[in-house]
């Protein structure tokens, strides 16, 4: 099952995609895809209805962020072996956790805005997942029972703020528009090979990142279990799980996003994103 949100900013409707690729309106079942609705009961409800009986939505509608107003947007740093090698850094012994401010969320084709004065805005294609039920101190063996589905993320990052302005990464990760997610959530029953997915990211039609989720140091099950030992996880909470090599800061010389750039990224079975990059304007 694929779940998404369609419409202008602030007016998105929840939807699903039928077998022919048409958008079907879920507004008669739920009012949004948010912490109140993103749970396993929703999946059961949708499975019981005839999707083809739901109204079609215009295929030209804007696609919004596939999760609305999550209580948490958690990031995992340095979680790909080949990315750690690219930076000549040791393999982490435990997951590196940071937060992306939820106000950074945008749709998969919305503009990415370079922060005021920034010259170090970077890209990161990542696999994301969304929690479907409350989780506290869960085991690795049971961890996937708490994952509702997966989606595509661009973990946009301002490297100067991330690395040079204090001890935490958060301030470089949460600028407005730094959290494009979607186009859709695919439920885990349709993505059992989530640890063997090809990933890519292009800037101005030039391939920058190529990777596969099998390179994760800590897999999804370990991440969910570990995070649940640090905090309670709630339905609608989202996480991005690390990026493969090819980010701009590690190029020689480093390369960062600038006004007028175009970024396209994708992961097997999770669709693609396409963003125009614009400089901040007062």
C-alpha positions, -999 to +999 in steps of 0.1 A: +000+000+000+012+035-009+001+065+012+006+101+003-007+137+007-019+158-022-028+195-025-015+230-018+005+236+013-017+234+044-046+220+023-033+185+016-056+155+014-047+120+024-046+096-005-035+062-017-024+049-051-045+022-068-032-007-090-034+015-121-014+044-106-043+067-099-046+088-068-076+078-046-089+102-019-089+089+016-106+119+032-138+099+039-117+076+061-091+100+078-085+137+077-047+135+073-016+113+076-004+124+110+003+110+145-034+105+152-039+084+121-006+068+111-010+034+128-017-002+120-055+003+125-055+026+095-039-001+074-066-025+084-093+000+076-080+007+041-075-030+034-112-036+041-125-011+015-127-012-023-100+013-033-115+017-067-147+030-052-129+061-037-129+094-057-100+100-080-077+130-073-061+150-101-027+136-110-014+172-114-019+181-077+012+190-057+025+162-036+031+172+000+053+157+027+040+122+032+037+127+070+021+157+086+033+172+119+052+142+134+062+146+170+098+137+161+121+137+130+152+117+140+183+115+120+211+089+121+246+101+112+275+083+096+255+050+092+270+038+059+303+019+058+313+034+025+304+069+036+325+065+068+354+053+047+349+083+023+355+106+053+383+086+068+363+082+100+361+052+123+330+030+121+307+042+149+302+017+178+267+030+185+242+049+163+248+087+161+214+104+167+204+139+159+172+158+154+158+175+123+133+202+134+098+192+121+093+227+106+118+216+079+094+192+063+084+198+026+071+178-003+092+158-027+091+184-055+091+216-034+119+242-036+150+238-013+159+272+001+196+279+008+197+296+043+206+333+045+243+337+039+250+299+035+277+287+013+278+251+026+243+236+019+247+199+010+226+169-001+220+134+013+198+107-002+184+085+026+159+058+034+133+070+059+107+050+080+077+059+100+067+044+133+032+028+136+028+021+173+043+033+206+077+017+213+098+017+245+128-005+251+119-030+224+141-058+213+159-060+180+139-092+172+106-074+176+116-040+162+100-043+128+066-049+144+067-011+151+076+001+117+046+011+095+064+018+063+093+034+044+099+065+022+125+086+004+143+114+023+168+142+013+186+150+045+196+185+034+224+198+056+242+231+062+278+219+070+291+251+086+263+252+111+265+214+116+302+212+122+316+246+132+289+263+154+288+242+185+288+206+196+255+194+181+245+187+145+209+198+149+212+234+139+227+225+106+200+199+099+167+217+106+165+249+084+132+254+067+129+231+036+157+208+048+134+178+051+119+168+018+101+134+023+080+113+000+065+111-026+048+083-006+050+059+023+051+023+012+039-001+038+065-026+050+046-056+037+054-043+001+091-036+008+106-066+025+139-060+008+144-026+025+180-035+033+189-041-003+177-010-021+197+010-046+200+048-040+211+077-062+212+115-062+220+138-091+228+176-091+223+193-124+221+159-141+255+148-127+255+117-106+268+125-071+256+096-049+252+059-057+247+035-029+227+006-014+210+002+019+229-030+025+259-008+034+241+004+066+263-001+097+232-003+119+202-018+101+166-007+106+158-032+133+188-021+154+180+015+149+144+012+161+155-009+191+183+015+200+162+047+196+134+031+217+160+027+245+167+065+244+132+078+240+096+067+235+087+064+199+051+073+189+029+067+158+039+092+131+075+096+143+099+095+114+136+087+110+162+090+082+189+064+084+221+077+068+235+084+034+260+067+010+292+084-003+291+114-026+281+143-005+294+177-015+316+184+015+338+153+007+345+163-029+379+177-039+373+206-039+341+206-019+310+214-038+277+228-023+243+237-036+238+271-052+209+292-065+195+276-097+207+241-091+184+211-097+185+180-074+170+147-084+171+116-061+155+082-057+155+048-041+142+016-055+104+012-051+102+045-032+099+069-062+119+101-069+122+137-057+130+167-079+139+200-064+149+234-077+173+252-053+169+289-046+188+313-024+171+329+006+155+363-001+145+388+026 
